């Protein structure tokens, strides 16, 4: 009689114990003491600035009293009008100069280069004074049978402002447009020419729509910069926002307060333009980004939802 012996040792008492669950990792956030120190220093500096302004004899009540004054509102309208017209001149002239600069014709390319060199190399205020004081050199403006008049009657403050700001802006927009046109792959231009498209049609249909992704962001900055640069035309007697604030400040005896008022209006207008620039950039980013960035309202909504979720988790 033989007895089989189980050599595997598979008895109940020999069963291995179940594996224990790994302990949860306790993540301890790193404390950035430098951030706390920087925040304290920043708050201390801000408090010092506020305290310093509080010690001055500033009539803060004059700011809301004149904020919607007819002269100020008219000045705001003229500032916006001048910004739009000067940017139209700058953008149209910049596109033309960029195309001339990229041309294989050495004459047109040299003319565009000289224009950009001159207007970028001289201050805007100097250019404004040159246009405004040309009447000291030219008594008449004579365009033959088209137009003839005294220079002082022809060169009004509005025309001086438009020429000084618009022609200067065209030099900067030319470089922005040239960079945008060069960002488009040359193969696409060659392919369009192979399909029989003319050079102008290739620019309109193929090159410029793609170059807009590069052109739009700096152009938005130029619009905001132009809005602020319009304050220089007060020196050539154009009655825009800054000039209106100066006049009211001299009459009311509160010049500093009116400068603060003008600064507040400029901040409001530049903030609105910044929001518009954001949405334009978002529109032209549709072909390059897999997911468009959230709008300001979407960001606020997402932050509110995350805050409510955290509050619910803490309450549970």
Secondary structure, DSSP 4 states (H G I P E B T S, - for coil): ------TT---GGGSPPPPPPPPPP---PPP-HHHHHHHHHHHHHHHHHHHHHHHS---THHHHHHTT-HHHHHHHHHHHHHHHHHHHHHHHHHHHHHHHHH-S-HHHHHHHHHHHHHHHHS-HHHHHHHHHTGGGT-SEEE-TTS-EEEHHHHS-HHHHHHHHHHHHHHHHHHHHHHHHHHTS-HHHHHHHHHTT--HHHHIIIIIHHHHHHHHHHHHHHHHHHHHHHGGGGGGGT--SHHHHHHHHHHHHT-HHHHHHHHHHHHHHHHHHHHHHHHHHHHHHTTTT-SSPPPPHHHHHHHHHHHHHHHHHHHH-
